[in-house]
Amino acid sequence: MKHRWTIVTAFVVLLAIAVASVVAANVTGEQRVADHGRAEARPRSTHGPQDEFHRFRLGAIDGERLEPNRDDFAARTASDGPLLLFLPATRAKPAQYQRFLTTALGDGYHVLGLDYWNLGKTLSGTCEADPRCYGLVQRNRFDGSQPSRFSDVSPAGSIVSRFRDAIAHLDDIDPKGGWGRFVTTQDDIAWQDIVVAGHSQGGGEAAYIAHIRPVLGALMFSSPVESLGPVHAAWMDHPGQTPASRMYAIDDVRDVFGPRIRGSWEVLGLDGPATPGGPDGPWHTDTAPPPEGWDPHAILTDISVGTPAQSHSRTIKDTTPLAEDGQPRMLGLWQWLLRRFPTTTTTEAGPQPGATDEPQPVPTPSGRS
């Protein structure tokens, strides 16, 4: 009987703890900070974003719980570096791109791998041969201003809203880190100090953001997948806010979506000659970066990373092939792309002065998982 009472007492205590936890979570979810009614961002780790990745999830924004709401990744080295804003592929998470994000960190960037609405069907599967559909979906995911039957992301759940909330959180926990530079007191985003990058659907979104905002640069991996034969996204028909000279794209020759991607590159004007007077079309390589003085804006690799479906991801995801020293075989190309832009926000856009395109070892922050 004594043992039975002990078990009952323990059960009651555990039940009380569980109820208290649920209540506390609900109270936290209802709390708001003064700025725009957003809930406090809740860090997933105790370390800060300097020199190592800080994993965190955003709280509710304007009373709306975010969906999806997976771990965001952020880190920085110096306080004056530009920001790399990275958007993952359909149904992918920032956590699946840590090798590339670490490479950007080692090159002096502030890094933010941001979760956003990328669930459901792919953009190309949603829009197919409807030219206007692409821009409608991408604009709605960007700021929630164009809801349609294709996309109903709210303003609170948009990339812009998530970005502002993430920067506010990072500025709070790392006040000397320079994060606040990327959102002004008027709540505008300093796009001129941001390189937008992404994979597949995320790369298409990066290209679209570069089209409607004057960003420092854009990097597109296995993207944009926004053409189908003679049809392509309608927004590509007009000059954008960011010139093609500050946009770079890369893919593997075996990519199952290769024709749709290369069709998009052609419309965007990215497949011009790598050297003055050179031939048009994407520049081909194994994993070596372009020679000094060459500046291709569309690159095709041939590194045999697997099936055509796997080739769509393995030039950028953490499943990318590794060399004998444990470094990604794509490292040289990643660094070459990242170094097309300055490593401080006080210089004009263009290749980093004095930068070498030779691969340098990737740092391994202690916060990486």
N, C-alpha and C positions, 0 to 999 in steps of 0.2 A: 504493500500500500504506500509506504514511504517513497519508494522509487516512482510509483505512479504519479504521486503529487509533484515530485521533482520534474517529471517529464511535462506535466500539465503547466507548471509554473514557467518552465523554459519556453514552452510554446506560446504562452501569453506574452512573455517578454519579447520574443521575436516578432509576434504579430504587431505589438505596439510600435516596435522600431520600424517595421515596414510601413505602417500607416503614417507615422511621423515623416518618413522619407517622402511619401507621395504628397503629403500636405506641403512640405518644404519645397518640393519641386514645383507645385502649382503656384505657390506664393512667389517663387523666383520668376516663374514665367509671366506673372502679372506685373512685376516691377518694371518701371520705366525710368530711363535717365532723362534729363532735361532736354537733351538735344534730339529733336524730331520724334520724341515719344518711343525711342528704341529701348528694348530691354538690354540689360548689361550683357556683353559678350562673356562667355564662360570659357576660360582656358582649359585645355585638356592636359596641359603639362605645366610644371612649375618654373621651368627655365624660360628666359626671355629670348627674343629673336636675334640677338647679336651673336654672330658666328655659328649659330646652330638653329635648326628648325624649331619653331614654336607651332604646335598643333592646337587648333581651337575651333569651336563651333559658334556661330552667331546665335544670339537670342532672338526672341520674337521682335519683329519690326512693325511699328504702327499697329500693334495688336495682332499681327498675323504670324503664326508659326510657319517657318520656312519649310518648303518641300521641294527638292531634297535638302537635307542639312547635314552634310558629311564633313569630315575634317578639312579645314583650310590649312595651308602650310605657308609660313612666312619666315623670312630670315634676312639678315643684312650684315655687311661687314663695316664699311665706312658709313658715315651719316649723310654723305653728299652724293651717293650714287643714284643713277636713274632707277626706275622701277620696271621690273619685268612682271607683267600681269599675264599669267598663264591660265588658259581655259581647256579642260580635258575634253575628250571625245564623248560621243553618245554613250551614256550610262557608265562612263569611266569616272574615276575620282582623282583628285590631286595626288593622293598617296601613291598612285601608280607611275609617277613621273619623277621620283626623287633624284635619280641619277642626273637627269637634265637640269632640274632645279638647282641641284648642288653645283653643277658646272657654272650656271649663271651666277650663283653666289660667289664662287671662286674668282669670277671675272669682275667683281665689284658692284654687282647689281643689288638693290633691294629686290627681294623675290616674294611674290604673292601668288600661290597656286589657289585659285578661287573656285569653290563649288558654285554651281548655278543650275537652272532648269535644263537638263540634258537627258531627260527620261523619254520613254515612249519610242516612236519611230525615229529613224534618222531624218535629217533635214532633206536629204536627197530622196528618201523614200516617201516623205510627206509631200514634197512639191513636184517631183518628177519633171514633166514638161510644162509646168505652169510658171512662167517667168516672174510674175509678180509675187507669187507665194513666198519665194526665198526672202525677199526684203521684208515682207510682212512678219514672218516668223522671227527673223533676226532682229528687227527693230523692237518687236514686243519683248523678246528676251533681254534686249539691251536696257530698255527703260520702262517697259510695261505700257507704252503709249499707243500701241496698235493691236488691241485684242481682236481676234478673228476666230473663225472656225478652225484655223490652223494652229493657233497658240493663244492661250488665255492667261499667261503669266501676269500677275498684278504688279503695279509699280513697286510695292514693298518687297516683292520677291525677285525683282529684276537684277541684272548684273550691276547697274549703277548703284542701286540701293545697297546691295550686299557689299560692293566695293567701299562705299562711304562708311558703312558700319564696321567693316574690317579695319580700315585705316584708323577710325576713331579708337577702336580697341587697341591697335598696335601703338598708337601715339600715347595712349594711357599707360601701357605697361612698359614702354620704352621711350620716355619723353625726350631723350637726347638722340634718338635714332633718326630723326629727320623724316619720319613718316607723315607728319602733318603737312609737309610741303605739297603733297599730292592732292589735297583737298583744300580749297581756299576758304576764307571766312564766309564767302557768299555761297558756300556749298558747291562751287564749281570744281570740276576735276581738272588737274593740270596735265592734260593729255600730252602736251609738248615735252614732258619729262618722262613719258611712259612708253615702253616698248610692249605692244600687245602681241601675244603669241598663243598658239593653240594647236591641238591635234585634231584632224578630221573635222567634225562639226565645230569643235572649239577653234580650229584654224580658220574655218569659214566665218565664224563670228568675229575673230580677230581682223580678218580682211574687211568685213563690213564696218567694224568700228573705225578702222583706218580710213574707210571711205567717207564716213560722216563726221569724223573728228580729226584734227591735225596732230596725229601722234608722232612721237620721236621715231618710231619704226614699227614694222610688223613682220613676224616670222610665222610661216604657215607650214605645218608638217602634215603630209598626206592630205592636202586640202588646197583650195576649196573644192568640194565635190558638187559643183553647182552648174554643170552643163550636161546636156543630154542630146547628142548629135548636134544639130544646128541651133538648139535652144539653150539659153543660158539665163542666169539671174538677171532680171531687168535692171537692177541697180548698177550693174557693171557697164551699162551703156553710156554712163555719164562720168565726167572727171570727178574725182573725189578730193577730199580735203588733204589727203596724204599722197604725195607723188609716188609713182611706181619705183623711183630711184631709192625710196626708203622702205621697200617691201621685198621680202625674200621668201621663196618657197622651195621645199625639198620633198622628194618622194622616191620610192624604189621602183625600178622598172617592172617588177612583177606584180605590183599592187593591183588587186582585182578591180579597183575603181580608177585605175590609171587613165583611161580615155576621158572620163568625166573631169578628172583633175587637170589634165593637160589642156583640155578645152577651156577650162576656166583660166588657166595661166595665159593662154593666148589672148583671150578677151581682155584680161587685165594688163596686157603688155609686159609680162614678166619674162617672156622667152626670147628676148633680143640677144644680140651677140655678147659673149662674155668679154671680148676685147674689141677695141675700135676696129672696124672693118672685118671682124670675124663673122663666122656663119651664124644664122639665126637658129633658134631652137634651144631646148634645155641643154645645160652642160652636163656631160656624163663623167662619172668617176666610180671607183670602187669605194674607198673610204677616205681617200686623200683630199685635203682642202684644195681649192684653186690656187694656181701659182701666183706669186706676187704680181700685182698690177692687173690681175683679172678680177672682174666683178660680175659674175653671173647672178641673175636674180631668180633663176629657176634651175634647180639641180636634180639630176636623177642618179641615184646610187644603184650599184649592182653588187650586193654583198651576200646574196643567197641566204636570206634570213628565214626561209621557210616557204610555206604555201603562199599563193597570192593573197589569201585572206590575212595570213600572218604578216606578210610584207606591208600591209596597210598600217601596222602598229609598231613593228619592232625596230624602226629607225628612230623611235623617240621614247617608247615606254621602257619600264625597268626590265622587261624581257629582252632588251636589245642585246646582241651578241657581245661577249667580252673577249678581250685579248688575253694573252698568257699572263700579263701583269695584273689582270683583274680590272683594268680600265675598259670602258666601253670602246668598241672599235669605231663608233661614230664620234668619239670625242673631238677629233681634229675638225670635223665639219661643224659640230655644235659650236665650238669655240670660234671658228671662222665667222659663223653667222652672228653670234653674239657680239663680235668685235667690229661689226659694220657700224656700230653706234658708239658714241663717247661713253666713258665710264663715270663721268661726272656730269651734272646737269648745268654746268656753267659754260660748256663749249657748244659749238654749233654741231648739228647733225652731220654724220659722216663717219668714215672709218676712224677708229681710235688712234690718235697720233702715237707713233712709236710701238704700236702693238705688233706682236709677232703672231703669225698664223700657224706656228708650230704647236702641236698639241702639248699642253701642260697638264701635269697630274691633277685629278679632281680632288679637292679637299673632302674629307669625310667628317662632317660635323657630328659632335657627340649626341646631338638631338635626333639624328636620323634613325629611322626604324624601318 
